[in-house]
Amino acid sequence: MRAARVERAYPAHMGLVPEIGRDGAVRVAARLPGDAAADPSTLRSHNLGIVMRMLRDRGTLSRKDIEHATGMVPASVTNLLADLSSRGLVRDLRAGSGETRGRGRPRVMVELVPDRCLALAVRIERTRVTGELHSSTGHLLDSSSRRVELGWGQPGDVAHAIAALVARAEGIAADHAGVLLAAVVTVPGPVGHDNRVADSADFGWGHLQLVDLIRAAGASRSLPIEVVNDANAAALAEYASLTLPRPDVMLYLEGGSGVGGGVIADGRILMGARGFGGELGHVTVDWRGRMCRCGSNGCLEAYIGPEGLLASARLTELAESIGRDAAMDEFRARLDRGEKRVVDVALRAGDILGAGVRSIYDVVNPSAIVLGGYLAGMRRWLEPGIQLQLAPRTERLAPLTIESGRLGRRAGLAGAARHGLLAFFDDPTMVPPVRREGASAEGA
């Protein structure tokens, strides 16, 4: 039997082991080479994960497609698909009668079962909490919202609203004979690996143990619940929306209430040692410059965040009278009309953004940048400055592509669901087998 060839898209999965912490959150821990030899069950789980990720990213495939992409022999692919089928994760499709192979047998295609494994994604806003139930194939099965009241620095009834969304998702999963594998809550601001919201300038939260509050409000203790930064989650979704082959390292910068961002490496959020990585909006571009709301001077957000752009365009008074969001709409309208002052501000923002990205480029060496939020609408004016600032690097090292985000406001929820399902795609054996007729896969 030939050894399975690991795809270039998944090098980060080598030596990664899903673990469930005391708080119920699923994390993937790195096992150093030599810690333990791979036993047959570990190797099988790894190969099952390869097949599942291929089907997730490429859609319906034939068994021959899987054999050619992985280098596995037909018998191995058949056995792996039989295992996945017994867990209700994949199913066979017969091609049309016009397509035949061998002695007239219809070609057998394989696809993921769309509603077997589910993840709940939750977004917290000032007046409401929204939950979306996503399948492992990326389908949206349900969306629901709960109104909340947030006092500055207080979580209010957020935890009870999220617990209600979890209960709703569990009911829908049961109706679909599915398994709810995770709930992932997105918040603005840095979040530690212990699920503690370290500092949210939008809500005034600091060192908040949100998961404990959600469980105290009635959420199941057996369900893994994780809290992640909203821009990090959006970065993962935008990465997944890119055409194959996707970049090994991607930067995401999003303009919203501030400037958020994320780094995606090998299909995962690069969170750093304690979970606070990816805060690209707080990269310093002038250490003696404008004061940022984070308390530092000269952050990228201080210049290309909404307040910074409006101040440079002399629209601060307008924002005070009609609100920041409406003033940003006016900023974009003037930009589209080509008003010189606003165009100059946008071009200057591109230079500043390029200076910030230049520092990041030297550290993580990305091959793609995706702009989201209002930055996507400004890409035409931002890109020249970014490319000019990066030219000394990219001309000598490697080119860098710049794209606009494709998912808009839904990116954070879609990315949260994808993040919640990562452990499952690492090791599909976490889903138990089901009893059903015809569960065994047919031979190729």
C-alpha angles and dihedrals in degrees: 000000000000117000114253113258112229111228119244089237094066112044091128091066093068109105096002118134124193112231132181112222128211090268090056095249117140113230133172114234123199117238112207117235110271096024091113136344117249109259121207093265092052092049091048092050089050093052092046088054092052091054093046093050091049091054091045094051101035104031124218113013137177121238088248089056090055093046093051095045096048103031090231120143119249094255092056093049091048092051093048092049090048089054092049091046091052088058091050092246103118137025138194123247125197116223120228118291089253092067115074138164133191111356096356096295114148116252113260115227126187130213138170117264099248102217105030099094120035140181129196117223119197130193122196120210132170095267106019147025119222126200128193125189111214130186125224088258091058097255118146108232101173142001126194138163137205125199115236138181116224120192115199108277093004128100092214112184095336094114093053091048091052092046088054090051090050091052090050091050092049090053093050091047090054091049090054093044085242136137122242101216103177148353117218120192120200123209134171112253136039120316124196127225087256089065091249114146097230100191131346112186089187095059103020091241120151128179091350117170095211096169091058089052092049092051091046087054090060108274115146115268091214093061115089108237122188134179119214137174111269096228091049089054091048089051091056092050093048089049091053091051092059118102119258131296090049122201118269090227125024132179120212123196120184130189115210130115084340134346115290131172149165143208119229116198121181091343097309136099110258099224101166131227096311102021100263098108125120098047091139093159089069098054106127116244097167118015091198094043137099121335113254124211088243088069098254130105128245100012118163089244092059089065107030099027116104095263091048094049093046092049092050090048091048092241098123094108090050090052090052091053103041103019134262097273093051090046090053089052088054090047090055092045091053090046091053089049089054098241105179099227094051093043089052089051091051093048091048089049088056090055091049093046089049090053090053094045090049090063091047091047091058091054107040102015099217123194096205140034123200120197118207138180116017089340088070090059089050095049093108090062098033100050098068092056093045093050092045092052092047097043096097089054103037096044091056100034116022138317121261125215123215121206138173120244114260103200104055117190094353094063095092095054094043091050093047090055092048090049091051091055097049094095090052092052089049092054118010090183088083084082110075123229119266128217113240139137117269094014095146116092119240119245119263 
